[in-house]
């Protein structure tokens, strides 16, 4: 039988959540869709979500003394916290989010037993990437896509863990504040420079995680540099506009050096390598090699490469 398929657009929103996996805690954006599907490192329906919350996989809290990892930002010790939800009320919060998106609860999706069995047999864990956008014109429903990073932000005397979204047209939006804020890329540069946006803390700081609670974060196991996060946002803007990113330019310089291993090409590689945000250099290679061969060429040229 001939096989075909179609892609359906389902809109939604993201809310803060925490994954508890292998004894570690990871801050994530929980993607909640208008059809009742929820992505928490795996796409599930509301019935399946209840099981994930009750099992502790998805949680609204981190015990004091544990590390909270925030992708692309750092890992910080939770010294103390006032969490908003327990397991039951967090599940209700997600249900209410679905209701806001879909007040009539029409076309709520439920994963059938057959789908579940097929996914298990094929070892498929569905975790689709969401696409961030804003509506720039209601006429013909025209939208502009964006990409985001996590940052800490000082706002009205308090500190928030926020999502900073850069859109294709250069607009910058900040979410998870009491009121969303908008900037230009040039304004964002200045706000990083004056440390309105930051990544590290010298002393314990009380951080508001909107919808989850207030948490005092202390010693960092590791953290990204704020200027490097700014580089990341500029690179995401290039990617959205189809321009060559720092990662692509660096890989091209790497292959050029391998073909012509001279000092000129090594220097070109160094320039391109340093333009890649430091916390993303590990992605220049694969999961095993990371950026080790780049470092060998730049910092240990006397070492030979094993092929």
N, C-alpha and C positions, 0 to 999 in steps of 0.2 A: 504494500500500500504506500502510495506517495506521501511523503511527510512535508508538512508546511507548518509555520507558526506565525504569530503576530505579537507585536509589542503594545502593551496598553499603558497609558500614562495614568498614574494614581497619585494624587497630591496628598500632602500631609504636613507635619511639622516635627521639630525635634525638641525633646525635653531632656534635662540632665538625668543621668543614671550612673550606676556603678556595677561593674562586673566583678564577681568574686570567683576567681579561678585559680586552683592550685595553691590556695593560701594567700594569694596576692589580690590587690584591689586596683581596678582600672576605671578611671572616669571616662564615660562615653556620652555621646549624643544618642539617645534612644529615639529612633525614627518611628513615629506614629502616623499611620495612614488612615485616610477617610473610609477605607473599606474594613477597618478593624485589624489589619495586619500590623505587626510591630517587629522592628528589627533590633535585636539586642545581641549582636554578633551572630545571630541566626534569625531568619524570618519565621515568625510564628503567628498563629491567630490568638484571639483573646483567651481561649480555653488553654492553649499551650503556654501562654504567657503566665497564667496563674501557677502552673507547675514550676516554671522557671523562677518565679519569685518565691514560692514556698520552699523550693529546694535551696535557695540562697544564691543561685547563679546570678540573678539580677537583684540588686539590693539598693535601698535608699540611704544606707549608712555605712560608715567605716568605724570599727572600734578604735578607741584612743590607743596610741602607741604603735599603730600599724602604718605602713607606707601607702600613700595614694599616688598611683602613677597617672600622669596626664599626658596623653600621646603628643609628642612633638614639643612638650613644654618642660617636663621634669618629673621627678618623684619626690614627694615631700612627706615628712612625718606628721601624722595627725596627733597633735598634742591634746586637744579637747574639742568637743563639738556639741552643738544643739541641732539635732536632726529633726526635720519637719514631719517625716512619715515613718510608720512601721510598715511591715510587709503588706498588711491588709489595706491600709489607707493609701499606700503607694499604688497598689493595683487599682483602687477606686479612682485615684488621680488620673491614671492612664485611661480608664474607661470614660471619665469625664472629658478628657482631651479628645477622644474619638467622638463623643457627643457634640463637642464644639465644632469639630470638622464636619460632622454629618448628623445634624439635629434629628432627622427623620429615621436614622439608622437603616437607610436603604442600601441594599447590595453589600451587606456585611459578609465578609468571606470567612468560611470555615474550611480548614484543611480536612479533606475526606480521608477515611481509612486507607483507601486505595493509593492516594497521593503519598501518604505517610509510608506505606509499605514500599512503594516504588523508590522513594528517596532513600530509605534505609537499605534496600537491595542494591541501589546504585551508588551508595555512600555519598550522597549529595547533601551538603549543608548549605541551604540557600541563604545568602547574605548579600543582597543587592546593594550597590552603592547608590545613595540618594544624590539627586542633582539639586543644588541650591539655585534659587532664582528669585527675581522680583518682577512684578507686572509693570512694564513701562508704558503700556497703552491698553486700555480696555477694548479699544477698537481692534477687532480681529485677535484679541487676547495675545498681544505681543509681549514676550518675556525676555529678560536678560539674565544669563547664567553667571554664577559666581562660585568661588571656592573659599574655604575658611581655615583659620588656625585658632588655637586657644592662646589667650594671654591673660595676665592679671591687669586690672585697670583701677586707678584711683578715681573715684567719682563721688562728689559731694561729701567729702570727708570719710568715705568708706572705701573698702577694697572689694572688687568683684572678680570672679573667674568668668571671663566673657568669651564669646565667639566673635572673631573679627572676620567679616566676609568681604573679600574684594571681588567686585563684579567686572564683567568684560569691559564696560564703558568707563571704568576707573572709579566708580562710586564705591565708598567703603561704608559698610554698616556694622554696627556693634550691637549684638544681642545678648540677652541674659543680664541686662541692666533694668532698674525700675522703669525706665523709659528708653526705648531704642534710640541710638544716636547715629548720625551720619557725618562722614568726613570725605575729604578728597585724599588721594595718595600723598600729596605734598603736605597736607595738614597732619597726616598720620606720621610722616617722617619726623616732624617737629614734636609730636606727642610722645614718640619713642625717645627722642633726644632729651626731653625734659622729664622723662621717667614717669609720665602719666600711665603709660603702658610699660610693664616690666615683667621679668621672669624669675628673678631671684630675690631672696629676702635675707637680711643679715640677722634679724631677730624674729621671734615668733610674731606672726601677723594674723589677725582675724580676717577671714575671707568669707564673703557672702557668695554662696552658690545658689542662685535664684531657683526656687522651687524645691531645693533639697535642705537648706539650712545654713547655719553659720559654723565655720570650722576654723580653728586656730592651727595654722600650718607652721611647722618649725624647720628643723634641719633638713636640707635637701640631700638626697642620695646622689642626685645629679640634676642639672638643669641646663636648658638652652640659653644662649646669650640673646638678649633682646634685639640687638642689631642684626643678628643672624636670622631671627624670626622676621624682621623687616625685609631682609633679603628674600626670604621664602615668599612673602606676600608679593613682592615685585616679580618674582619668578612665576608665581601663580597667575599674575596678570598677563605676563607674556604668553603663558600656556593657553589661557583663555582666548587670546587673540591670534593664536597660531604662529607665534614667533618662536625662535629658537631659545630654549631655556638654558640656564647655566649648566644644568646636568647634561643636556644634549651637546653643548659646546665642549664640555669637559671630556665626554666620551669620544668626540671627534678628535680632540687633541691627543687623547690617549692612543687611539689607533694610528694617528699620524706619527706619533713617536715610535710605536712598535715597528712601523714600516721604515722609519728614518731615525734610528736611535742616536741622534746627535744633540749637542748642547742647545742649539736653537730650539728644537722641538721640545726638549725637556723644559726649557724656560716657558715656552708657550703653554705647556701642560700645567706648570706651576701657577701661572696667571689664571687659567681657566678653573683649576682646582680650587683656588682660594675664593673664587666667586660663587662656588656652590655653598649654600648654608652649611655650617659645620655639622649640625645635627642630622643633616641629610646625606652626608658624604658616604655613609655606609651603604646607601642604595645605588651607588655607582656600579657596583658589581652585583653578583647574585647573592643568595642567602649564605653561601659558604665563603666566598672570596671577599665580599663587601668591598672596601676600598683599599685593601692591603697591597695590591700590586701598584696602585697609584702612589701609595706611601713609599713603597720600595724604590720606585723610580726617582721620586723627588728627594727622599731623605736617606736612602741607603743604596745608592746606585752601584756600589761595589758588590752587592749581593746579586746573584744570578737568579733568573726566573726558572722555576721548574715547569716543564711542559709535559 
